[in-house]
């Protein structure tokens, strides 16, 4: 059965597909900056009685071309996995006609070391006829992120650091840095990363530490930084809506009007303009009451 800790290890990549570029740089794999990342169906079943489902399947588009990235979370050594992973790679390649690479994410060094071994599935006299060698993320190659500024620069990587270093002596410092970083991002994203972290820590003692950190401060997600970011997001959304209504109603929005609307930071004024944009007979009507602008 798929456990919550297992889910967290690969779902973090689904939440932030661009994380793969950063992850690959940590692994010293020369991946260009992706121009597009598409989440593909994970069902690789070829015939109904044999269900094959990879954890996460992404299609990357870079300046060098397209390729598939298959992500598997692995919590323990499993002798049946190498053949399954080989199947995933071969079938994904055949289905999408693109090069494919497998990334395995592990909690502990033992599992990571086992997963990193090249699987020789061909016969001894011609072993090279079928081999499989995945990329592996684990405690040895995921950085220990204990600096709050570093965590703030890359929250997904800081989250993955907490998951893969749950038993590291520095885990408390990792969690404190991650908690500080979450205060500065969008509230919804912060909740997602906080939950993924708790799930990814599993039954480790660090999970109790993390839950305590999330409950001791009931205003955790109501910090000044989070509030400011939310207000800025709401303001930008209303600005877009005002301009959209005017344009959809056929008004020509000159540069001076556009600048006045986009430079306004008063949410109340913007919402009043949005209401008036619906009934205005001219762009000038938008600013009939200009006392607050």
N, C-alpha and C positions, 0 to 999 in steps of 0.2 A: 504494500500500500504506500502511496506517495504521502510523505509526511510534510508538515508545515515548514520544517527546517529545509527540507529538500526543495520545496516550492520557492522559498525566499532566495535561494542561491542562484536560480536562473531567472526569476521574475524581475529581479533588479535590472537585468539587462533589457527586458521587455519595456520597462518603464522609461529607460534612458538608452535607446539603441546606440546613440553616439558615444556611449561609454566604451564601446569596443575599440574605437580608435585610440583612446587613452590607455585602455588595458593593453593593447598590442604594443604600444610604445614602452610600457613597463616591461613587457616580455622581450623587448628588443626585436620585434617583428616589424619590418618596413611596410606598414600599411599607410597609404595616403589618406588624406582627409576625405571622408565620404561625402559625395554630393547628394546621395539619397540612400536611405536605409528603410527597407520594407519588411514588415513582419509577415511571414508566409504561414500557411496552414502547417501544423505540426504532424498531421496524419500521414505517415509514410507506408500505410498498409497497401500491399499489392493484391492480396486475395483475402476475402472476408475472414476465413478461419484464423489467419495469422495477423494479429494486430501489432503494428509497430508504430510507436509514437515517440518522437524526439521531444525533449523538453521545450526548446525554443529554436526556431528556424528563421534566419534573417537573410535577406538578399542585399548585398552591398554594391553600390555603384561608386567607383572611384575613377580618377583620371587614367588609371591603368586598365580599367575594365570592370566587369561584374564578377562576383563570386558569392558563394553561399557560406554562411557561418552557422553551424549547428552547435547548440549549447546543451551540455548535459551536466546536471548536478550529481555528484557522487559522494555518498556519506561513508561508504566502506568498500573494501575490496570485494569484487564479485567476479568469479571466473567466467560467468556467462556474458559479461558486458562487452569484451573485445569483439566477439562475433556480432553482437547486436549493433555496436557502433560501426563496424565495417559495413553492415547491411545499410544502416542509415546513410552513410556517406555514398555508397554505390547507388542506392535507389534515388537519393536526392539528386545526384549527378545525372542519372538517366532521365529523371522526370523533368528537370529544369534545364538540362544541357549546359550546366555551368560548373566551373571548378568548385570543389567543396572542401571545407576544413572543419575539423571538430575541436571545440574548446570544452574541456572538462574542468568544472569548478569543485574543489574539495575543501573540507573543513580542516583536515589534519595532514601532517607530513607523511605519515605512513601510506594513506590512501593516495595522496598526490604522487608519491614516488612510484607506487604500483601502477597508477593510471598513465604515467609518463612513459612506461616501457613500450617499445615497439612490439606490436602483436604480429607474430609470424603464423599466418593461417595456411600457408602453402606447405607442401610436403618437404621433408628434410633435404631431398636431392634438388629441389628447386623452390626454396623458401620464398624467394623474391616474387613468386607468381601472385602472392596475395599477402600484403602487409598493411598495417594500420598504425599510424603514429600521431596521437593527438597533441594539441597544445594543452597545457595544464596550468590552472591557477590554484595556488595554495599558499600556505604560510611562508614558504621560502621565496616566492617571487611577487607576492602582493605586498606593497610597502606598508610599514607600520606608521600610520598617520596619527601623530600625537600633537601636532601643531595646529591650533585653531584656525590660523590663517590658511594653512594648506588645506584643511578640511573644508573651509568655506569656499575655496577656489574650485573644489571638486567633491561635492557631497556624495555622488554615487560611489566614487572610489573610496571615500572615507567610510561609507557604509559597508562596502565589500571588505575593507580592512578590518572592521569590527567583526564581521562574520568569520573570516578566515583566521583571525588571531584571538578567537574567543578564550583560548587557554594560555595565551601569552602573558608573561608577568606585567606587560605594559597595557593590558586591556582596559584598566580603569582610566588611564590617560587617553587612550583611543576613544573611549565612550564620552569622556568629558569634552574632547575636541569636537566630536560629532554632534553632541547636544548643543554646543555653542553655535556650530554651523547651521543647525536646523532653525535656530531663532532668526536667521537672516534671510530665509527663503519663503516662498509662497506657502501659506498655511496648509493647503491641500497636499502639496508635494511633501511638506514636512511630516504630515501625518503618515503618508505612504512610506517614506523612508524610515520613520520611527517604528512602524509596524513591521516592515521588512527586517529591520535590525533585530527586533525582539524574536521574530520567527527564526531568523538565521542563527541566532545564538543558541537556539534549542534548549537543552537541559543544562547547559553550562551555568556555573555560578554567576557568570557575567550577565546572564539574562535577568537575574534577580536585581543586580546592580542597575541595569538599564531601566527596569520597571520602576525602581525606586526613584531614579532620576526624572522619569516622566511624570511621576505623581506628586513629588514633594513641592513642585512649583505649579499650582493650578493655572497660573497665567503664562505658562511656557510659550504657548502660541499666540499670546496677546502682547508680545514685547513691542517696544516702540518701533523697532526696525520692521517687524512683520506688519504692524499696522500701517506704517508708511508705504510699504510695498503694495499692500492691498489697495490703499487709497489711490496710489499712482495708477494701478491697473484699472480701477473703476473709472478714473478720470479719462484715461486713454480710450476706454471702451465707449464712453459717452461722446467724446470728440468724434470718433469714427462714425457713430450713429447720426450725429447732427449733420455731418458732411454727406453721409449716405442719403438721408432723407431729402436734403436740399437737391442733390444731384438726381435722385430718382423722380423728384417732382419737376425736373426740367430747368431748374435755376442754374445760371452760370455763376459759379463761385470764383470770384476774382482772388488774386493773390493777397490783397489786403484783408479781405473777409476771412480767407483761409488762415492767414497768420493770426488774426484776432481770435479765431475759434481755437486753433491748436495751441496758442500761448496761454489760454485761460487755464488756471489751476483750481478755480473755485467750482467744486462739484455742484453746488446749489445753482449757480448761474448756468452752468452747462446743461443741467437738467431742465431749467426753465427755457433755455434756447431750444432744446430738443422738443419740448412741448409746443413751442411757438412755430417751429419748423414745419409741423404737421398742417397748420392752418394758415401760415403766412402767405400773403399775396405777392410779396417781393422779398428779396434778401434783406432789405432795410427793415422790414417788419420784425425780423429776428431780434433786433437791438432796440426796439421801441422803449423798453425800460432799461436803460443802461446805467442805472445808479450803482450797480455792484461790479461793473466790468471796466 
